[in-house]
């Protein structure tokens, strides 16, 4: 029997020896989390500025979510959808009333919810719009990130995501992000949907020009094309609105994809939301998941949504996000090429001469702040939405100190 590992170096060595090398994490080994903070196995405290890619918007181990998980786990965790349970229906009603959609299809991971949206759009195209069999096309955008299934990577513009995984799934057109002229030109009678992140997270917190979503809504309505938004990262308060599309008036997508913070980081829960015309294409046997909509997931997700509302975390994201932006714009350094901020979602893009974002993230780790780089030159800053003004000011001061040192 193997002995219990004692320190970070040993734990890292074990992971590197036995785990697949499909990630390149920072060399910090975490063992506990509470609110905005996490602790490593050696007792050092860090302010988490990644929030598990926005999955822990409600903060680490929120006591209400821990209780909801524990209470439900002691009663009933899984039935499959072969039987009904007393938690799933009320959750469906809650999320539909919150979002304004008529129906929800619950899944587990974000990628599964995206796959659900793709299947719904294609079947709607064939059964409702009348597109010829196997001719449906979906428009997507460069630098998108919607997940890692074979179908989803098939319409990625990142070559690494596709390398070695072919043959790839056809039926997608990749367009410049935020270019609505390109959308209009790309639409054909076979176009069934436009799938878009209202803000690209993995792409580096890329915010489209003002009015983009409103224009897209108008185009989709006129051309009878579904507008589907992936708000797995941007939704549930991250941008200072409940959903990122709400930054523009008069915009309501035909389909909405949620995940991550839907469970507050406690359990994999995702969802695809739509009205009857679109969701009605699914019939028993068409699509499903053994764990999708299980009682444990429904109980945790229901409480996670209540926490967002009760603690006014969307408002806090807006207020503290402005505080972050003001503080970061006051940092004067030639290292920063561009600062992009929407709510508590911040992309700090560095000049190529700065030496890459990874070394900044490693230096921040040493100072007690955990961030993660994306696309080589961008530092993501996305703390839990529970962060206070005092904690934000300390984080800004730490970022300033690191930039001054590495510059």
Secondary structure, DSSP 8 states (H G I E B T S, - for coil): ------SHHHHHHHHHHHS-S-----S--EEEEEBTEEEETT--EEEESSHHHHTTTT-BT-HHHHHHHHHHHTT-----TTS--TTHHHHHHHHHHHHT-SEEEEESSHHHHHHHHHHHHHHHIIIII---TT--EEEEETT-----SHHHHTT-S-HHHHTT--S----EEEE-TT-HHHHHHH--TTEEEEEE-SEETTTTSEE--TTHHHHHHHHHHHHT-EEEEE-TTTTTTTTSSSSGGGGSTT---SEEEE-GGGGTTSS--EEEEE-HHHHTT--TTSS--SSTT-HHHHHHHHHHHHHHHHTTHHHHHHHHHHHHHHHHHT---TTEEEEEEETTEEEEEE-GGG--HHHHHHHHHHTTEE-EEETTTEEEE---TT--HHHHHHHHHHHHHHHHHH-
